Amino acid sequence: MTEPRWLSADERRAWLALLSVTTLLPAALDAHLTSLGRLSLFDYNVLAMLSEADGRSLPMKELAARTSASLSRLSHVVSKLEKRGWIDREPSPDDARVTTAHLTDHGWETILDLAPDHVERVREMVFDGLDENDTRLLADVAEKIVAQLDDASWIFRDVTRDPTLPCPKHQPARDGGGAA
């Protein structure tokens, strides 16, 4: 049996910080959106992904990928959001076997109403404590981690992403000498 590859002190510190962020930040954002009395962070993310898509529509499978949800969980949440009049579902015009989720006008108004408060909370909790270099480094590191998990992730296909930036998996290694 080979010896486990234990984390170094710096790796352990980074891991515990990342673990804390991935636990504390979603809970805090969820609590904020819930306190507004409207929806959960997951519900918000479903609406946000649709709001940013062409025609405010996505196939359910793509929406599941963008929200890191199983199709079953997403279907349950979309049903709930349909009842609120924020989303509707219909067969894809290109393939009747594919169901497409569409953000309704009422859903669009909801996301427009909530987005300023949500973005302000994200800014307060994340970006107000960072400078521009920290923000670039955070993006670089997070994208490298995503590429390790799923190098075909939708974030690397996102049309709002700078197309001149390669997928982190294919970026040349940095020399460790500060900002790129």
HELIX and SHEET records of a PDB file:
HELIX    1   1 ALA A    9  SER A   35  1                                  27    
HELIX    2   2 LEU A   41  GLU A   52  1                                  12    
HELIX    3   3 ASP A   54  ARG A   56  5                                   3    
HELIX    4   4 MET A   60  ARG A   66  1                                   7    
HELIX    5   5 LEU A   71  LYS A   83  1                                  13    
HELIX    6   6 ASP A  105  MET A  125  1                                  21    
HELIX    7   7 PHE A  127  GLY A  129  5                                   3    
HELIX    8   8 GLU A  132  LEU A  149  1                                  18    
HELIX    9   9 TRP A  154  PHE A  156  5                                   3    
HELIX   10  10 PRO A  168  HIS A  170  5                                   3    
SHEET    1   A 3 SER A  57  PRO A  59  0                                        
SHEET    2   A 3 THR A  99  LEU A 103 -1                                        
SHEET    3   A 3 ILE A  87  PRO A  91 -1                                        
END                                                                             
